[in-house]
Amino acid sequence: MEAARRLFMSEGLRLFTCLEPFEHGCMVHVDFFDEEAGEDGDGLTFTVSARDTCIEVLDPHDRHMQEPELLEYLIMRARGATPRQAIAAVEGARLRRSRWWQRPMLRRSNASGV
């Protein structure tokens, strides 16, 4: 959550969170606007578990993503993207990343000259 707070501050966006711990992790409720100030806003919930490296985003359906993807997802949602638009962007970026088996083979030079 600290990474999300820093990112939101640097982007000039507001983020309000409520943490709900459970046995092996935490459920995080996120609002992009201050309900106490009477602002209508959007929000979502995600879970972080000590047992799993992925974060489960419940917005509106379960999606698993890594922390960098979550941060990008939160920024898109805070800027007004629908869950469908934000998920499509995260999944599109995932497909564009180069995988080790897709990288071009490089010739290894023989340093000893043999």
Helices and strands as residue ranges (DSSP letters): H 2-11, E 16-22, E 25-31, G 35-37, E 43-49, E 55-58, E 62-65, H 67-78, H 83-96, G 100-102
